[in-house]
C-alpha cells in the first residue's frame, strides 16, 4: 500500500461492506504500509448474489484518507 502520511506512519483501518451491512476494524496505530488486523470474525447476512467491498482508510485527526479499495464479485 502507498503510505499517505508525509510525517510518521499511517494508521490504517479496513471497512468491509456486503449489501447494506458494514463492518470496520480498529485502526492499526503506526501500521504504515503493512497493517495487521487479527481477531476479527464477522458474519454477514446472505441476500442473493452480493459483492464484497473492501476499503482501507488512514485514520487522521481531520478527514480520513482513502488508501485503496477492491471489489470481490460473488
PyMOL commands that set and color helices and strands:
alter all, ss='L'
color gray80, all
select strands_A, chain A and resi 12-18+21-24+52-58+65-72
alter strands_A, ss='S'
color yellow, strands_A
deselect
rebuild
show_as cartoon
